[in-house]
Amino acid sequence: MKFLYFDPGLGAMIVQAVVAAAAGVILFSKNAMHKIKSFLGLVKEEGQNDSIDIEEDDDQS
């Protein structure tokens, strides 16, 4: 099979397909790793040690 002509539209389509495939792989692997980590119990629970709020007592007289 011989390609005689690549127009700019075809080049843009190829670039778009490559970028979309890379984004899909990244998002899929991120979701899969989160599911694996949560199954193994390696995911940090929400609300643990991620708050920077300081609780102050108003009874300081």
ABEGO torsion letter per residue (X at the ends): XBBABBBAAAAAAAAAAAAAAAAAAAAAAAAAAAAAAAAAGABBBBGBGABABBBBBAABX
